[in-house]
């Protein structure tokens, strides 16, 4: 059994990915706010609430809510203390607690006075988030077995790669476009070798997906310039600038986000086409490269017909509220299409779809050239014509 695992094509990619995950987990956090170190983060239960200081103005609630909470963990577990919940009048960020809620609080302590301040953060959601994540991983492993294990490793590596490498490097001021290209290359190599192991299928899928990503990147650079779209359209970009990062090039960061976001769908198409061409070649090893490429193109046409719509729904789903506002206000379509942030999302969606369209022929060519017989001795076998047999 161990010998079989050792000889598996995906053994070394799995070991390398696991080692990379451990290294990324052990990397120290370079962006640490010492302000948070002065407080203990604890889970607490709301026992009582005092809403007498809250004020209502239309849909907006503002003021201060005083909660009596019991600390459920940490060095002060079991203690009961008042906690302040300040509301700024924002429906997006404010929250009003009720008795019985489990919340996250910051506890300020002093060596002589003990607890001197408790501030609410938000509802405590980590338990459910971890439960959902574990259920997802278990379901994937039960359904796909060892392939599911490798998928979980790929998912974990991708999350850590973005959180530990991409985000800190962007904050350091490293050029976003080359950095994004590097990250997508690393992810493509790791993920696709986990799928196929180290063989020609992985190489064909990697080349096809990266060529599609390259097209997406070039088109994003061109049309961001042509349409005069600024990177400040990204959500929370102004908050980032005012936090001491005014030197960042938000436009290049937005460009990088376009082709990074579409790279997963490109890899999906590349895997579909590569696997299809491999099956064709497996059934008849004598097929020519031209025939294999043609088969890959046929598979690609079917795949991209639905994937482009999938990409559209994935991007536009988060903007349903914005679209409802436009419709409710009767905003003319010409006004909507010329707005900066709407144009940015159009570019994001259409450029990503361009990458999907181009990755199909790219992967068909790379898989056909790499997987088909280099010197076919006979033409590929065609289905027999049974019309004469049917007549007899």
BELKA-V247302 format. One record per backbone hydrogen bond with DSSP energy under -0.5 kcal/mol. NH is the residue of the N-H (numbers start at 1). CO is the residue of the C=O. Records with the same first field share a line. If there is no record, write none. Layout:
NH->CO  CO
This chain:
5->1
6->2
7->3
8->4  5
11->8
14->10
15->11
16->12
17->13
18->14
19->15
20->16
21->17
22->18
23->19
24->20
25->21
26->22
27->23
30->28
32->30
34->32
36->33
37->33
38->34  35
39->36
40->107
42->40  105
44->103
45->70
46->101
47->45  68
48->68
50->66
51->49
54->51
55->62
57->60
60->57
62->55
63->87
64->53
65->85
66->50
67->65  83
68->48
69->67  81
70->45
71->69  79
72->43
73->43
77->74
78->71
79->76
81->69
83->67
84->118
85->65
86->84
87->63
89->61
91->89
94->90
97->95
100->46
101->98
103->44  101
104->122
105->42
106->119
107->40  105
108->106  117
109->38
110->114
114->110
116->108
117->108
119->106
120->84
121->104
122->104
124->102
125->123
129->125
130->126
131->127
132->128
133->129
134->130
135->131
136->132
137->133
138->134
139->135
140->136
141->137
142->138
143->139
144->140
145->141
147->144
149->145
150->146
151->147
152->148
153->149
154->150
155->151
156->152
157->153
158->154
159->155
160->156
161->157
162->158
163->159
164->160
165->161
166->161
167->162
169->165
170->166
171->167
172->168
173->170
174->169
179->175
180->176
181->177
182->178
183->179
184->180
185->181
186->182
187->183
188->184
189->185
190->186
191->187
192->188
193->189
194->190
195->191
196->192
197->193
198->9
199->197
203->199
204->200
205->201
206->202
207->203
208->204
209->205
210->206
211->207
212->208
213->209
214->210
215->211
216->212
217->213
218->214
219->215
220->216
221->217
222->218
223->219
224->220
225->221
226->222
227->223
228->225
229->224
233->230
234->231
237->234
240->236
241->237
242->238
243->239  240
244->241
245->240  241
248->245
250->248
253->249
254->250
255->251
256->252
257->253
258->254
259->255
260->256
261->257
262->258
263->259  260
264->260
266->262
267->263
268->264
269->265
270->266
271->267
272->268
273->269
274->270
275->271
276->272
277->273
278->274
279->275
280->276
281->277
282->278
283->279
284->280
287->284
292->288
293->289
294->290
295->291
296->292
297->293
298->294
299->295
300->296
301->297
302->298
303->299
304->300
305->301
306->302  303
307->303
308->304
310->306
311->307
312->308
313->309
314->310
315->311
316->312
317->313
318->315
319->316
320->317
323->319
324->320
325->321
326->322
327->323
328->324
329->325
330->326  327
331->326
336->332
337->333
338->334
339->335  336
343->339
344->340
345->341
346->342
347->343
348->344
349->345
350->346
351->347
352->348
353->349
354->350
355->351
356->352
357->353
358->354
359->355
360->356
361->357
362->358
363->359
364->360
365->361
366->362
367->363
368->364
369->365
370->366
371->367
372->368
373->287
376->373
386->384
390->386
391->387
392->388
